[in-house]
Amino acid sequence: MLSAIYYVFLVLLCTLFMLLSAVALIVCYPFDRGRRVVHELSRVLVRIFFFLPPRWRQRVIGRELIDRRQPYVIVLNHNTVIDIPTLYYLPLNFRWVSKREVFRVPFFGQFLVLHGDICIDRGRAAEAMEQLLREGRKWIGRGASVAIFPEGTRSKDGEIHRFKAGAFALAKEAGVPILPVVMDGTKTLIRRNLLFDWGNRIAIRVLPPVPAERVAATETHELMAEVHDAMCAALAEIRSNRR
């Protein structure tokens, strides 16, 4: 019953923030091409979502490694839809890269459009890569970071699996650092019966950025393997500290 009430509250809350975001986009667009105001509204929405349940906890480790003035290509592990709001705990303005199907989800899709997120068709790999590079460079040029799930899909077992090259190709072309981020606990916030776990804990671990110079000088597959291994080690460390 409590979960049902919270779902209804979230629908009303998201409707309100969607309207606020639309107004902010129209009013601020001439002087806010990076959509920082819209992004900050999303951050407020996320804080309300996570703040109201009194026993939910979110812990960010490594926040001091982030340069707020620097755009990044953010790469993070993917377990569930809760990964998306959780990333808003980072003090960065960013755009998501998401498959076309997600843009068709009620409420969620409209937020992605207002936010300016990058829509790709995973069924057309060449066109998807071209779209990612073109739109990614555009937003990075406006001072925004770009957030990508390098696995390309959700992990069914909670482990970090093989990476795809898109995020790393974008970082190379745009000349920006890669910011690896690892999350744990997002998969358990909503149970299989769609009820919330009211005692859930989420850990967000920010790893040292890979400097733009190293991104440029390192072969793509070597870079992918390096970041993958670092993220796997960080995830294992987070889980060992939970015990």
N, C-alpha and C positions, 0 to 999 in steps of 0.2 A: 504493500500500500504506500509506504513512504517513497519507494522508488518511483511509483506511478505519479505521485504528487510532484516529485522533483523533475520528472520528465516534462510535465505540463508547465511547470515554472520555467524550465529551460526554453521551451518553445516560445513562451511569451517574452522572455528575456532576449532571445535571439531575434525575434521580430522587432523589438524596440531598437536593438543595436544595428539591425540591418537598415532601418529607416534613418538612424543617426549617421550611419556610414555613408548612405546615399547622399544625404544632405551635405556631409563633410566633403565628399568627393566633388560635388558640384561647386560648393562655395570655395574650396581650397585649391582646386585643380590648377588655376592659372599660376599660382606661386608655390605649389607643392607637387611637382611632377613625380617625386618619389613616393607619394601617398603616405607620408609619415603620419599624418593625422588619422587616416583610416586605419593604419596599422596600430596606432596607440589605442584607438577605440577597441580593436580586437584584443589587445592586451588587457584592457580593463574588463572586458567581457570574460576573458579566461580567468582573471583573478577572482571575479565574483563566483564563477562556476566552482573553482577549487576552494574558495574561502568558506563558503556557507556550511558544508558538512564539517562539523567540529573536529572529527578524528582523522580527516584526510591530511596527509603531510607530503610536502614537496621539498626536496633538498637539492640545491644546485652546488656542485663541486667544481672549482676551477673557473668561476666567473671572472676572476682577476686576470685571466689569460686573454680576455677579449678586449680588443681595441675598438671602442664604439665608433670611431671615425673611419674605420677601415671596412670596406665591403669584402665579404668572403663568399666562397662557395661552401655552404654548410652541408656536411654529409652526416647522416644519422641512421641508426638501425630502426627497422620498422616491424612492429608487432601488431598494432591496432590503430584505430582511428584516434584514440586518445593521445597518440604520439604528436598529433598536429597541434592541439591546444597547448600541450606541455612545452613545446619549443618556444612559446611566447614568453616563457620565463627568462629567456636570454635577452639582454639589453641591446638588441639589434633590430633594425628595420629590414625585413626580408620578404621575398616572394617565393611561393611554393612552386614546384614543378609537379603536376598531377595529371593522371590519365583523364581522357575525355569523359569517361563514364562518371567520374566523381562530380563533374560540373553539372550533371543532370539530377543529382540528388537534391530534393527540396531543402531549402534553407542553406544547406552547406554549399551547393553550387552557386547560389546567388552571392554568398559571401566571397567565394573565390573570384567571381567576376568583379565585384566591387574592390576587392583587394588588389586586383591586377595580376593574379597568379597565372602561371604559364601552363597552357593546355596542350597536351601532346596526344597523338594517336599511336598507342603502342603497337598496333597492328601494322603500321607502316614505319619500319625502323629508320629508313633513310630520311624520310620527311620529318619524323619525330626528332632526330638528331639535329637536323637543320633548324627546326623550330626552336629547339632548346638553345642552340648556340646564338641564334639571332635575337630571341627575346631575352635570353640571359645576359648577353652583352649590353642590350638596351637598358635593362634595370640596373646592372652594375655601373653603367655610365651615369646613371642618375643617383648613384650613391647607395643603392640598396644591395643587400646580399641576396643570394639565391640558395634556397634549401632544397636538397634532393635526397631521396632514399636510394642509395646506390645499388641496393639489392634488386630494385625494380618492382618488388612486390612484398607483401607481408611474410614474415617468417612464421611457419606453422608450429615450430618447436621452440621458439624463443631464442634460438642461436643466430649468429650472424653468418650469412651464407655468401656465396660468390657475388662479387661486385660487377656492375656494368660500367662502361667507360665514360658515359655521358658527363657526369659531374667533373671528372678529371680533365676531359677535353675542354670543357667550358672554362675551368680555372686556367688552363694553359693559354687558351685564346684570349681571355679577358685580362690575363696578367695579374691575378689576385691570389691570395693565400687560400688554402683549404683549411676549414675548421671542422675537425671531427668531433662529434657529440654522441655519447652513448646514454641510452635510457633504460631503466629497469623498473618494473612495477606498473607500467601502463597497461599491460595485458590483463592484469587481475582487477582493475578498477570496475569493469563491467563483467559480471559472470555470464556463463553460457545461457542462463535463463533470463538474461537481460536485466537482472537486478544489480544494483550497485553494491560493492563491497565497502561498507561505511567505515572500515578501519584501514583502508588502503594506504600504502606508502610508495612514493615514487622518488627515484634518485636520477638526477640529470648530471652526467659527468662531462665537462668540457675538457678536451685534450689539447695539448700545445698545438697551435696552428702550424701547418707546413708552409714556410715562407714562399712568397711568389717566385723568388729566385730559384729555390729548389724545385718547385713545381715545373718551372720552365726548363730546368737542366736535366730532369729525370724522365726516363722513358715511361710512358703511360702505364704499362702493365706492372712495371716495378713500383711505381708510385701507388697504384691500386693495392698491390700486395702489402706494401709498407703500412698504409693506412688501415687496411683490413686487419692486419695482425695487431696493430696498436689498439684498435677498437675491441677486438676479441679479448685481449689481455685486460683492458679496462673493465669490460663487462664481467669477466671472471672475478676481478678484484672486488667490484661492487657486490656481487653475490656472496663472496666469501665473507665480506664484512657484515652482511645481513644475518649471518648465522650466530 
